[in-house]
């Protein structure tokens, strides 16, 4: 063997590395050029769907930089006018709009595929000077009202999908205007900002480690009244140094022949930070992330109305993940136990909450991943009407793949079976959370923040603001490291001019190295070592931050200095009583007392259906498919609207919870005037109950009891279910 032959694997490897490096530099060049061109647009977004503007928030009485657009279906197929419209709201948390519809497998794509009219709420890169968070909430309310007015024939109010930051904003809107919207899906949205578990959620310590929100005020002043969203993106990136500093770039470099298109698509969004009004950002930092005032009921509108999330009348769906280190499950779900003491209180308020926990997906993947879109978002879209009809309570959505053992597969839409299982508050608390002592630490941070913020506003702010000019603020934003790292690899940099030609030659002569090349194996091993090292450093950093936070803000002296003490660590209800709410609930209970023996055969059937299913503790889409088919087969003049069915289901469920024995004993009275229809409706009841498969022993016993009340002989086995029967 010659020396040249012996060097073959080495030469092959270094040729491959050289070509990959040139192609990687060219990808960075394309990224920079694309980002600069994208940011130069008047209305930059990354939507892959055509859209037409419906409303411009700048024309509203309280103008904002938000807008409403109608999504045009790509295949020209008109949506079903009877299906409820969907509204997707993207987060304004540093990045630009469009991520909810960046590709076909997306939130918007799934809604369009299911035949729903679809709308999008986006925003411009620069705010309207002086706009506030409340102004944005009022604008979103106007947008939702406009969509509802355009689809009055739809069987259901608009469903809203709100991503990340948009989630808490839409919840505020729904608390202020509860009559407007249908089900609200919160994807990776934080509502309980102090919540988390030790060792896993370092971002919640940020406010304390910075000494409060005075740096937010400083950033706003240096920006001449504008807060740069690039600062928020930098915070996100700092959470995972292994991915930011090595994992993401190496993934592109090592898969240069296949990864560039996906990389460029995502980076167009990631590299386009937007601006926020400094007052908006300060309000968010003070009242939410440090103050945690949303679920405490401590926020009020300009008119003095308390923003109480218990006012939200729509079903609330929470999609969160154990892999999310920005909005962990505790922050996505902890608000439930902040607002309510028990499931009974939740039900009494008429609230329906559904949640699902993904095991691994990260924060961005919750509303970006195609797999999450085709599974979780697809199933929520297909089963939104079912969720809207659910009685009040807490449920977990369990989504499983259909296999050969699944009963009645013809009643299931798509590849997955959607099932809702009843849950208790113990399930939410089992996710983990703060001790009373840890809550006291965060309360101490809030007090410290008020002090440092006051000192800054009094002593430093008046010195800085007169020195800042608009030109200086623009220059500061242009020199932000996040923007510089995109621009420095674009064609604006003269040193990048040879890269394009060299990359074209490398692409033409591309010779990937063999997968069994020993040097390639060594490269991958080194990459794993670098990743592990950075991950270890990140974990050590997070442990240090957590230990510092816990010791500093747990110090009795500091707590005493801000007016807190051990007595403030006692468990307490976070939100105040609402006498008007309690009076309304009392009236509702008094009205229910009169409805046990009131109604007709439909009330009897719904009451019986809920009664039989109660021991199962779960429902799935198959029973709803049969129920929907039965409703569709009824003459139009006898068909109840979905809104009427929702009220009917809720009332019958509450009657059974109030006095089950009395509610069941009253069924013959409800059937008294409909003897000729009993058999037909009982058969329909059996079909709905049989759809999910074999009933439990307890449910079968209840069905026999119901059959006797209907005056029919019990069936040994429920009939097979066919939608068309």
C-alpha positions as CSV (number, residue, x, y, z in Angstrom):
1,X,0.0,0.0,0.0
2,X,1.4,3.4,-1.0
3,X,1.7,6.3,1.3
4,X,-0.9,8.2,-0.7
5,X,-3.3,5.3,-0.4
6,X,-2.6,5.2,3.4
7,X,-3.5,8.8,3.7
8,X,-6.8,8.3,1.8
9,X,-9.2,8.4,4.7
10,X,-7.4,11.4,6.2
11,X,-7.5,13.3,2.9
12,X,-11.2,12.3,2.4
13,X,-12.1,13.6,5.8
14,X,-10.3,16.9,5.5
15,X,-11.8,17.5,2.1
16,X,-15.3,16.8,3.5
17,X,-14.6,19.2,6.5
18,X,-13.4,21.9,4.1
19,X,-16.5,21.6,1.9
20,X,-18.8,21.5,4.9
21,X,-17.2,24.6,6.3
22,X,-17.6,26.5,3.1
23,X,-21.2,25.4,2.7
24,X,-21.8,26.3,6.4
25,X,-20.3,29.8,5.9
26,X,-22.5,30.2,2.8
27,X,-25.5,29.2,4.9
28,X,-24.6,31.9,7.4
29,X,-24.3,34.3,4.5
30,X,-27.7,33.4,3.2
31,X,-29.1,33.7,6.7
32,X,-27.7,37.2,7.1
33,X,-28.9,38.4,3.7
34,X,-32.4,36.9,4.3
35,X,-32.7,38.4,7.8
36,X,-31.7,41.8,6.6
37,X,-34.2,41.7,3.7
38,X,-36.9,40.3,6.0
39,X,-36.4,43.0,8.6
40,X,-36.6,45.7,5.8
41,X,-40.2,44.7,5.0
42,X,-43.0,46.9,6.2
43,X,-44.9,43.9,7.6
44,X,-42.4,41.1,8.2
45,X,-43.7,37.7,9.0
46,X,-42.9,34.0,8.4
47,X,-46.4,32.8,7.5
48,X,-46.3,30.3,4.7
49,X,-50.0,30.9,4.0
50,X,-51.5,33.8,2.0
51,X,-53.4,36.2,4.1
52,X,-55.6,39.3,3.7
53,X,-55.8,42.1,6.2
54,X,-59.1,42.4,8.0
55,X,-58.4,45.0,10.7
56,X,-55.6,47.3,11.5
57,X,-55.1,47.9,15.2
58,X,-53.6,51.4,14.5
59,X,-57.0,52.6,13.5
60,X,-58.7,51.7,16.8
61,X,-59.7,54.3,19.4
62,X,-56.7,53.1,21.5
63,X,-54.2,52.3,18.6
64,X,-51.8,49.4,18.8
65,X,-49.4,47.8,16.4
66,X,-51.5,44.6,16.1
67,X,-53.6,43.5,13.2
68,X,-56.1,40.8,12.2
69,X,-55.7,38.8,9.0
70,X,-57.8,36.1,7.3
71,X,-55.8,33.1,6.2
72,X,-56.6,32.1,2.6
73,X,-56.7,28.3,2.2
74,X,-53.8,27.2,-0.2
75,X,-55.9,24.8,-2.2
76,X,-58.7,27.3,-2.9
77,X,-61.1,25.1,-1.0
78,X,-63.7,27.1,0.9
79,X,-64.0,26.4,4.6
80,X,-67.1,24.9,6.1
81,X,-69.3,27.9,7.1
82,X,-70.9,25.8,9.9
83,X,-67.6,25.1,11.6
84,X,-66.3,27.5,14.2
85,X,-63.5,29.8,13.1
86,X,-60.0,29.5,14.6
87,X,-57.8,32.4,15.5
88,X,-54.1,31.9,16.0
89,X,-52.2,34.5,18.1
90,X,-48.4,34.5,18.0
91,X,-46.2,35.6,20.9
92,X,-44.7,39.1,20.9
93,X,-41.9,38.1,23.2
94,X,-38.9,39.2,21.2
95,X,-39.6,37.5,17.9
96,X,-41.7,38.5,15.0
97,X,-45.1,37.0,14.0
98,X,-45.9,33.9,11.9
99,X,-44.5,31.0,13.8
100,X,-48.0,29.5,14.3
101,X,-48.2,29.1,10.5
102,X,-44.7,28.8,9.3
103,X,-45.3,25.5,7.5
104,X,-48.1,23.2,6.4
105,X,-47.9,21.1,9.6
106,X,-48.7,23.9,12.0
107,X,-51.5,25.3,14.1
108,X,-52.9,27.2,11.1
109,X,-52.3,24.2,8.8
110,X,-54.3,21.8,11.0
111,X,-57.2,24.2,11.4
112,X,-57.4,24.7,7.6
113,X,-57.1,20.9,6.9
114,X,-60.1,20.3,9.3
115,X,-62.2,22.8,7.2
116,X,-62.3,25.7,9.7
117,X,-62.1,29.3,8.7
118,X,-58.8,30.6,10.1
119,X,-57.6,34.0,11.2
120,X,-54.2,35.3,12.5
121,X,-53.4,38.0,14.9
122,X,-50.0,39.4,14.3
123,X,-48.1,42.6,14.9
124,X,-45.7,45.1,13.4
125,X,-42.0,45.3,14.4
126,X,-42.4,48.7,16.1
127,X,-45.1,49.6,18.6
128,X,-47.4,52.5,18.6
129,X,-45.9,55.0,21.0
130,X,-47.7,55.0,24.3
131,X,-49.6,51.7,23.7
132,X,-50.2,49.6,26.8
133,X,-50.9,45.9,27.6
134,X,-54.5,46.8,28.2
135,X,-54.7,48.5,24.8
136,X,-53.5,45.3,23.2
137,X,-56.1,43.3,25.1
138,X,-58.9,45.6,24.0
139,X,-57.6,45.4,20.4
140,X,-57.7,41.6,20.6
141,X,-61.2,41.7,21.9
142,X,-62.2,43.8,18.9
143,X,-60.6,41.3,16.6
144,X,-62.4,38.3,18.1
145,X,-65.7,40.2,17.9
146,X,-65.1,40.9,14.2
147,X,-64.4,37.2,13.5
148,X,-67.5,36.2,15.4
149,X,-69.6,38.7,13.4
150,X,-68.2,37.3,10.2
151,X,-69.3,33.8,11.1
152,X,-72.7,34.1,12.8
153,X,-73.8,30.9,11.2
154,X,-71.0,28.9,12.8
155,X,-71.9,26.4,15.5
156,X,-69.7,27.8,18.1
157,X,-67.8,30.9,19.1
158,X,-64.3,31.4,17.7
159,X,-61.6,29.1,19.1
160,X,-58.3,30.8,20.0
161,X,-54.9,29.3,19.9
162,X,-52.5,31.5,21.9
163,X,-48.8,30.8,21.9
164,X,-46.5,31.6,24.9
165,X,-46.8,35.3,25.7
166,X,-50.0,35.6,23.7
167,X,-51.5,33.1,26.2
168,X,-51.6,35.3,29.2
169,X,-52.6,38.3,27.1
170,X,-55.6,36.4,25.6
171,X,-56.6,35.2,29.1
172,X,-56.6,38.8,30.3
173,X,-58.8,39.7,27.3
174,X,-61.2,36.8,28.0
175,X,-61.4,37.9,31.7
176,X,-62.3,41.4,30.6
177,X,-64.7,40.3,27.8
178,X,-65.7,36.8,28.7
179,X,-68.7,36.6,26.3
180,X,-66.6,36.8,23.2
181,X,-64.6,33.7,22.7
182,X,-65.0,29.9,22.5
183,X,-62.4,27.5,23.7
184,X,-58.9,28.9,24.4
185,X,-55.8,26.8,23.8
186,X,-52.8,28.0,25.7
187,X,-49.6,26.6,24.1
188,X,-46.5,27.0,26.3
189,X,-48.1,30.0,28.1
190,X,-47.0,31.0,31.6
191,X,-49.6,32.2,34.0
192,X,-48.2,31.3,37.4
193,X,-44.8,33.0,37.2
194,X,-43.1,32.0,40.5
195,X,-44.0,28.3,40.1
196,X,-41.5,25.6,39.4
197,X,-39.3,23.0,41.1
198,X,-35.8,23.3,42.5
199,X,-33.1,22.2,40.2
200,X,-35.1,22.5,37.0
201,X,-36.5,26.0,36.4
202,X,-33.6,28.5,36.6
203,X,-35.3,31.3,34.5
204,X,-37.7,32.2,37.3
205,X,-34.7,33.3,39.4
206,X,-33.7,35.9,36.9
207,X,-35.6,38.8,38.4
208,X,-34.0,38.2,41.8
209,X,-30.5,37.8,40.4
210,X,-30.8,41.1,38.6
211,X,-32.0,42.9,41.7
212,X,-35.5,43.4,40.3
213,X,-36.7,45.2,37.2
214,X,-34.6,48.3,37.3
215,X,-32.5,47.0,34.5
216,X,-35.7,46.7,32.4
217,X,-36.2,50.4,33.0
218,X,-32.6,51.2,32.2
219,X,-32.9,49.3,28.9
220,X,-36.1,51.2,28.0
221,X,-34.4,54.6,28.8
222,X,-31.3,53.7,26.7
223,X,-33.7,52.8,23.9
224,X,-35.4,56.2,24.1
225,X,-38.7,54.7,25.3
226,X,-38.3,51.4,23.3
227,X,-37.4,48.0,24.7
228,X,-35.4,45.9,22.3
229,X,-36.9,42.4,21.9
230,X,-33.4,41.1,21.1
231,X,-32.7,41.2,24.9
232,X,-35.5,38.7,25.4
233,X,-34.1,36.4,22.8
234,X,-30.7,36.6,24.5
235,X,-32.4,35.4,27.7
236,X,-33.9,32.4,25.9
237,X,-30.5,31.5,24.4
238,X,-28.7,31.7,27.7
239,X,-30.8,28.9,29.2
240,X,-29.1,26.3,27.1
241,X,-25.5,27.2,26.4
242,X,-24.7,23.8,25.0
243,X,-27.3,24.2,22.2
244,X,-26.6,27.9,21.6
245,X,-22.8,27.8,21.5
246,X,-22.3,24.4,19.9
247,X,-25.3,22.1,19.4
248,X,-27.3,24.2,16.9
249,X,-24.4,25.3,14.7
250,X,-22.7,21.9,14.7
251,X,-26.0,20.2,13.8
252,X,-26.1,22.3,10.6
253,X,-22.4,21.8,9.9
254,X,-22.5,18.0,10.3
255,X,-25.7,17.7,8.2
256,X,-24.8,20.3,5.7
257,X,-26.3,18.5,2.8
258,X,-29.9,18.2,4.3
259,X,-30.2,20.7,7.1
260,X,-29.8,24.1,5.4
261,X,-33.4,24.7,4.3
262,X,-34.8,24.0,7.8
263,X,-32.1,26.1,9.4
264,X,-32.7,29.1,7.2
265,X,-36.5,28.9,7.6
266,X,-36.2,28.9,11.4
267,X,-33.4,31.5,11.6
268,X,-35.5,34.0,9.5
269,X,-37.9,34.1,12.5
270,X,-35.2,33.8,15.2
271,X,-33.1,36.6,13.7
272,X,-35.9,39.2,13.4
273,X,-36.5,40.7,16.9
274,X,-39.2,43.2,17.3
275,X,-39.5,46.2,19.6
276,X,-41.8,46.9,22.5
277,X,-42.9,50.1,24.1
278,X,-40.8,50.5,27.2
279,X,-43.9,51.0,29.3
280,X,-45.4,47.7,28.1
281,X,-42.3,45.8,28.9
282,X,-42.0,47.4,32.3
283,X,-45.6,46.6,33.1
284,X,-45.0,42.9,32.1
285,X,-41.8,42.6,34.2
286,X,-43.2,44.4,37.3
287,X,-46.7,42.9,37.4
288,X,-46.2,39.4,35.9
289,X,-42.7,37.9,36.0
290,X,-41.6,39.6,39.3
291,X,-44.9,40.7,40.8
292,X,-46.9,37.5,39.9
293,X,-50.1,39.6,40.2
294,X,-52.2,38.0,37.5
295,X,-53.6,35.0,39.4
296,X,-53.6,37.0,42.6
297,X,-56.3,39.2,41.1
298,X,-54.2,42.3,41.8
299,X,-54.4,43.8,38.3
300,X,-57.0,46.3,37.3
301,X,-58.0,48.0,34.1
302,X,-57.9,51.8,33.7
303,X,-61.6,51.8,34.5
304,X,-60.9,50.0,37.8
305,X,-62.2,46.6,36.7
306,X,-60.3,43.8,38.4
307,X,-58.8,41.3,36.0
308,X,-60.0,38.0,37.5
309,X,-59.3,34.9,35.5
310,X,-62.2,33.2,37.2
311,X,-64.4,35.3,34.9
312,X,-63.2,33.4,31.9
313,X,-66.3,31.5,30.7
314,X,-64.6,29.6,27.8
315,X,-63.1,26.1,28.2
316,X,-59.4,26.5,28.7
317,X,-56.9,24.0,27.1
318,X,-53.3,23.9,28.3
319,X,-50.6,22.3,26.2
320,X,-47.3,22.1,28.1
321,X,-44.3,19.9,28.3
322,X,-41.7,18.5,30.7
323,X,-39.1,19.4,28.2
324,X,-40.0,23.1,28.4
325,X,-37.5,25.1,30.5
326,X,-39.1,28.5,29.7
327,X,-42.7,27.6,30.6
328,X,-42.5,24.4,32.7
329,X,-45.7,22.6,33.6
330,X,-45.9,24.2,37.0
331,X,-46.0,27.7,35.4
332,X,-48.5,26.5,32.8
333,X,-50.8,24.8,35.3
334,X,-50.1,26.3,38.7
335,X,-52.7,29.1,38.2
336,X,-55.5,26.5,38.6
337,X,-54.7,26.0,42.3
338,X,-53.9,29.7,42.7
339,X,-57.5,30.5,41.6
340,X,-59.4,27.6,43.2
341,X,-59.2,25.7,46.4
342,X,-60.8,22.5,45.1
343,X,-62.4,20.8,42.1
344,X,-65.8,21.6,43.7
345,X,-65.1,25.3,43.6
346,X,-63.9,25.0,39.9
347,X,-67.1,23.2,39.0
348,X,-69.3,25.6,40.9
349,X,-67.7,28.4,38.8
350,X,-68.7,26.6,35.6
351,X,-65.1,26.3,34.4
352,X,-63.8,23.6,32.1
353,X,-60.1,23.0,32.0
354,X,-58.3,20.5,29.9
355,X,-54.5,19.9,29.9
356,X,-52.0,17.6,28.3
357,X,-48.4,17.0,29.2
358,X,-45.9,16.3,26.5
359,X,-42.9,14.3,27.8
360,X,-40.0,15.8,25.9
361,X,-40.7,18.6,23.5
362,X,-39.0,22.0,24.2
363,X,-40.7,25.4,24.5
364,X,-40.5,26.3,20.8
365,X,-41.5,22.8,19.7
366,X,-44.9,23.2,21.4
367,X,-46.0,25.6,18.6
368,X,-43.3,24.9,16.0
369,X,-42.8,21.1,15.8
370,X,-44.6,19.4,12.9
371,X,-45.0,16.3,15.0
372,X,-46.8,18.3,17.8
373,X,-48.9,20.0,15.2
374,X,-50.1,16.8,13.5
375,X,-50.8,15.1,16.8
376,X,-51.7,17.4,19.7
377,X,-52.8,20.4,17.7
378,X,-54.5,18.3,15.1
379,X,-56.5,16.4,17.8
380,X,-57.4,19.5,19.7
381,X,-58.7,21.0,16.5
382,X,-60.7,18.0,15.5
383,X,-62.2,17.6,19.1
384,X,-62.7,21.3,19.9
385,X,-66.5,20.9,19.8
386,X,-66.3,18.0,22.1
387,X,-64.3,20.0,24.6
388,X,-66.7,22.9,24.3
389,X,-69.6,20.5,25.4
390,X,-67.7,19.0,28.3
391,X,-69.3,19.7,31.8
392,X,-67.2,21.9,34.1
393,X,-64.3,20.2,35.7
394,X,-60.6,19.4,35.3
395,X,-59.6,16.9,32.6
396,X,-56.4,15.5,31.1
397,X,-56.3,14.9,27.4
398,X,-54.8,11.5,26.6
399,X,-53.9,11.0,22.9
400,X,-53.1,7.5,21.8
401,X,-52.4,5.9,18.5
402,X,-55.2,3.8,17.0
403,X,-54.3,0.1,16.6
404,X,-56.0,-3.1,15.6
405,X,-57.4,-3.5,19.1
406,X,-59.2,-0.1,19.2
407,X,-63.0,-0.4,19.3
408,X,-65.1,1.4,16.7
409,X,-62.2,2.9,14.7
410,X,-64.6,4.2,12.1
411,X,-65.7,6.8,14.7
412,X,-62.2,8.2,15.1
413,X,-60.8,11.1,13.1
414,X,-57.3,10.4,11.9
415,X,-54.6,8.2,13.5
416,X,-55.1,9.1,17.1
417,X,-57.8,8.5,19.7
418,X,-58.7,11.6,21.8
419,X,-59.7,10.8,25.3
420,X,-60.5,13.1,28.3
421,X,-59.9,11.7,31.7
422,X,-61.2,13.4,34.9
423,X,-58.4,14.7,37.2
424,X,-58.2,16.2,40.6
425,X,-56.2,19.1,42.1
426,X,-54.0,16.5,43.7
427,X,-52.8,15.7,40.1
428,X,-51.8,19.3,39.6
429,X,-50.1,19.6,43.0
430,X,-48.2,16.3,42.3
431,X,-46.4,18.1,39.4
432,X,-44.4,20.0,42.1
433,X,-44.3,23.5,43.2
434,X,-43.0,26.0,45.8
435,X,-43.1,25.6,49.5
436,X,-44.5,28.5,51.5
437,X,-40.9,29.5,52.3
438,X,-40.0,29.6,48.6
439,X,-43.1,31.8,47.9
440,X,-41.8,34.1,50.6
441,X,-38.5,34.3,48.8
442,X,-40.2,35.4,45.6
443,X,-42.4,37.9,47.5
444,X,-39.1,39.3,48.9
445,X,-37.8,39.7,45.3
446,X,-41.0,41.7,44.5
447,X,-40.4,44.0,47.4
448,X,-36.7,44.5,46.6
449,X,-37.7,45.2,43.0
450,X,-40.0,48.0,44.0
451,X,-37.2,49.5,46.1
452,X,-34.5,49.3,43.4
453,X,-37.0,50.5,40.7
454,X,-37.9,53.5,42.9
455,X,-34.2,54.3,43.4
456,X,-33.5,54.1,39.7
457,X,-36.5,56.3,38.8
458,X,-35.5,58.8,41.4
459,X,-31.7,58.9,41.1
460,X,-30.4,57.4,37.9
461,X,-33.2,57.7,35.3
462,X,-33.4,61.5,35.3
463,X,-29.7,61.6,34.6
464,X,-29.7,59.0,31.7
465,X,-32.9,60.1,29.8
466,X,-31.7,63.6,28.8
467,X,-28.5,62.1,27.4
468,X,-30.3,59.6,25.1
469,X,-31.1,60.5,21.4
470,X,-33.1,58.6,18.9
471,X,-30.0,58.1,16.7
472,X,-28.0,56.8,19.7
473,X,-30.8,54.4,20.6
474,X,-30.9,53.1,17.0
475,X,-27.2,52.6,17.0
476,X,-27.4,50.7,20.3
477,X,-30.0,48.4,18.8
478,X,-28.0,47.8,15.6
479,X,-24.9,46.9,17.7
480,X,-26.8,44.3,19.8
481,X,-24.9,41.0,19.6
482,X,-27.9,39.2,18.4
483,X,-28.2,41.5,15.3
484,X,-24.4,41.7,14.8
485,X,-24.0,38.0,14.5
486,X,-26.5,37.9,11.7
487,X,-25.3,41.0,9.8
488,X,-21.6,40.1,10.1
489,X,-21.9,37.1,7.9
490,X,-24.1,38.8,5.2
491,X,-22.9,40.4,2.0
492,X,-22.5,43.7,3.8
493,X,-19.3,42.3,5.2
494,X,-16.6,42.5,2.4
495,X,-14.8,39.5,3.8
496,X,-17.8,37.3,2.9
497,X,-17.6,38.2,-0.8
498,X,-15.5,35.1,-1.8
499,X,-17.7,32.7,0.1
500,X,-20.5,32.4,-2.4
501,X,-18.2,31.4,-5.3
502,X,-16.2,29.0,-3.1
503,X,-19.4,27.4,-1.8
504,X,-20.7,26.9,-5.3
505,X,-17.5,25.1,-6.2
506,X,-17.7,23.0,-3.1
507,X,-21.3,22.1,-3.8
508,X,-20.4,21.1,-7.4
509,X,-17.5,18.9,-6.2
510,X,-19.2,17.7,-3.0
511,X,-17.8,14.4,-1.8
512,X,-19.2,13.5,1.6
513,X,-16.8,11.4,3.7
514,X,-17.7,7.7,4.4
515,X,-19.7,7.2,7.5
516,X,-17.2,4.7,8.8
517,X,-14.3,7.1,8.5
518,X,-12.4,7.0,11.8
519,X,-11.7,10.7,11.8
520,X,-15.5,11.4,11.4
521,X,-16.1,9.2,14.4
522,X,-13.5,11.2,16.3
523,X,-15.2,14.4,15.3
524,X,-18.6,13.2,16.6
525,X,-16.9,12.0,19.8
526,X,-15.4,15.5,20.3
527,X,-18.7,17.1,19.6
528,X,-20.3,15.0,22.3
529,X,-17.5,15.9,24.7
530,X,-18.0,19.6,23.9
531,X,-21.8,19.3,24.4
532,X,-21.4,17.4,27.7
533,X,-18.9,20.0,28.9
534,X,-21.1,22.9,28.1
535,X,-24.1,21.1,29.6
536,X,-22.1,20.5,32.8
537,X,-21.1,24.1,32.9
538,X,-24.7,25.2,32.4
539,X,-25.9,22.9,35.2
540,X,-23.2,24.2,37.5
541,X,-24.2,27.8,36.6
542,X,-27.9,27.0,37.3
543,X,-27.1,25.3,40.6
544,X,-25.0,28.3,41.7
545,X,-27.7,30.8,40.7
546,X,-30.4,28.7,42.6
547,X,-28.2,28.4,45.7
548,X,-27.5,32.1,45.6
549,X,-31.1,33.0,45.1
550,X,-32.4,30.7,47.9
551,X,-29.8,31.9,50.4
552,X,-30.0,35.6,49.6
553,X,-33.8,36.0,49.5
554,X,-34.3,33.5,52.2
555,X,-32.2,35.6,54.6
556,X,-34.4,36.7,57.6
557,X,-32.6,40.1,57.7
558,X,-33.3,40.9,54.0
559,X,-36.9,39.8,54.4
560,X,-37.3,41.9,57.5
561,X,-35.8,44.9,55.7
562,X,-38.5,44.8,53.1
563,X,-41.3,44.3,55.6
564,X,-41.8,40.5,55.5
565,X,-41.3,37.8,58.0
566,X,-42.0,34.2,58.9
567,X,-45.7,35.0,59.3
568,X,-45.9,35.8,55.6
569,X,-44.8,32.2,54.7
570,X,-48.1,30.7,56.1
571,X,-50.3,29.1,53.4
572,X,-52.9,31.5,52.3
573,X,-55.4,32.0,49.5
574,X,-53.8,34.1,46.8
575,X,-57.0,35.7,45.4
576,X,-59.6,37.7,47.3
577,X,-63.2,36.8,47.6
578,X,-65.6,38.2,45.1
579,X,-69.0,38.9,46.7
580,X,-70.7,39.6,43.4
581,X,-69.5,36.2,42.1
582,X,-70.6,34.5,45.3
583,X,-74.1,36.1,44.9
584,X,-74.3,34.9,41.3
585,X,-73.3,31.4,42.3
586,X,-76.0,31.4,45.1
587,X,-78.6,32.4,42.5
588,X,-77.4,29.7,40.2
589,X,-77.7,27.1,42.9
590,X,-81.2,28.3,43.8
591,X,-82.2,28.0,40.1
592,X,-80.8,24.5,39.9
593,X,-82.8,23.5,42.8
594,X,-86.0,24.0,40.7
595,X,-84.7,22.0,37.7
596,X,-84.5,18.5,39.1
597,X,-88.1,17.7,37.9
598,X,-88.1,20.3,35.1
599,X,-87.5,19.4,31.4
600,X,-88.4,16.8,28.9
601,X,-87.0,13.6,27.2
602,X,-83.8,15.3,26.0
603,X,-83.0,16.4,29.6
604,X,-83.7,12.8,30.7
605,X,-81.4,11.3,28.1
606,X,-78.5,13.6,28.8
607,X,-78.9,13.1,32.6
608,X,-78.9,9.4,32.1
609,X,-75.9,9.5,29.8
610,X,-73.8,11.5,32.3
611,X,-75.0,9.2,35.2
612,X,-73.9,6.0,33.4
613,X,-70.6,7.4,32.3
614,X,-69.6,8.9,35.7
615,X,-68.0,5.8,37.1
616,X,-65.8,5.6,34.0
617,X,-64.2,9.0,34.8
618,X,-63.5,9.5,31.1
619,X,-65.0,10.1,27.7
620,X,-63.5,9.9,24.2
621,X,-64.3,11.2,20.7
622,X,-66.2,8.0,19.7
623,X,-69.2,8.7,21.9
624,X,-69.2,12.3,20.7
625,X,-69.1,11.2,17.1
626,X,-72.3,9.1,17.6
627,X,-73.9,12.0,19.5
628,X,-73.1,14.4,16.7
629,X,-74.5,11.9,14.1
630,X,-77.7,11.5,16.1
631,X,-78.1,15.3,16.3
632,X,-77.4,15.7,12.6
633,X,-80.1,13.1,11.8
634,X,-82.8,15.1,13.6
635,X,-85.1,17.4,11.7
636,X,-83.7,20.9,11.6
637,X,-86.6,22.4,13.5
638,X,-86.1,19.9,16.3
639,X,-82.3,20.1,16.5
640,X,-80.8,21.9,19.5
641,X,-78.0,24.3,18.8
642,X,-74.5,23.5,20.2
643,X,-74.9,26.4,22.6
644,X,-78.1,24.9,23.9
645,X,-76.6,21.5,24.2
646,X,-73.7,22.9,26.2
647,X,-76.0,24.6,28.7
648,X,-78.1,21.4,28.9
649,X,-75.0,19.2,29.6
650,X,-73.7,21.6,32.2
651,X,-77.0,21.8,34.0
652,X,-77.6,18.1,34.1
653,X,-74.1,17.4,35.3
654,X,-74.5,20.0,38.1
655,X,-77.8,18.5,39.1
656,X,-76.2,15.0,39.4
657,X,-73.3,16.5,41.5
658,X,-75.8,18.3,43.7
659,X,-78.1,15.3,44.5
660,X,-77.5,12.2,42.4
661,X,-80.3,10.2,43.9
662,X,-82.9,12.9,43.5
663,X,-81.8,13.6,39.9
664,X,-82.1,10.0,38.9
665,X,-85.4,9.5,40.7
666,X,-86.8,12.4,38.7
667,X,-86.2,10.8,35.2
668,X,-89.6,9.2,35.0
669,X,-91.2,12.6,35.5
670,X,-89.2,14.0,32.6
671,X,-90.3,11.1,30.4
672,X,-94.0,11.4,31.3
673,X,-95.2,13.2,28.2
674,X,-92.9,11.4,25.7
675,X,-93.9,7.7,26.0
676,X,-93.9,7.1,22.3
677,X,-90.3,8.4,21.9
678,X,-88.8,6.5,24.8
679,X,-87.6,3.5,22.8
680,X,-86.0,5.7,20.1
681,X,-84.1,7.8,22.6
682,X,-83.1,4.9,24.7
683,X,-81.6,3.2,21.6
684,X,-79.7,6.4,20.9
685,X,-78.5,6.4,24.5
686,X,-77.2,2.8,24.2
687,X,-75.4,3.6,20.9
688,X,-73.5,6.6,22.5
689,X,-72.6,4.5,25.5
690,X,-71.4,1.5,23.4
691,X,-69.2,3.6,21.1
692,X,-66.0,3.5,23.3
693,X,-66.3,-0.3,23.8
694,X,-67.2,-2.4,26.7
695,X,-68.6,-0.6,29.8
696,X,-67.3,-1.2,33.2
697,X,-69.3,-3.3,35.7
698,X,-70.5,-0.2,37.6
699,X,-71.5,1.5,34.4
700,X,-73.4,-1.6,33.2
701,X,-75.3,-1.6,36.5
702,X,-76.3,2.0,36.0
703,X,-77.4,1.4,32.5
704,X,-79.7,-1.4,33.6
705,X,-81.1,1.1,36.2
706,X,-81.7,3.7,33.5
707,X,-83.4,1.1,31.2
708,X,-85.9,0.3,34.0
709,X,-86.6,4.0,34.5
710,X,-87.3,4.2,30.7
711,X,-89.6,1.3,31.1
712,X,-87.6,-1.0,28.8
713,X,-86.1,-4.5,29.3
714,X,-82.4,-4.3,29.9
715,X,-80.2,-5.4,27.0
716,X,-77.5,-8.0,27.7
717,X,-75.0,-6.4,25.4
718,X,-75.2,-2.9,23.8
719,X,-75.6,-3.0,20.0
720,X,-72.7,-2.4,17.8
721,X,-72.3,1.3,16.8
722,X,-72.6,2.6,13.3
723,X,-72.6,6.3,12.6
724,X,-75.2,5.9,9.9
725,X,-77.6,3.7,11.9
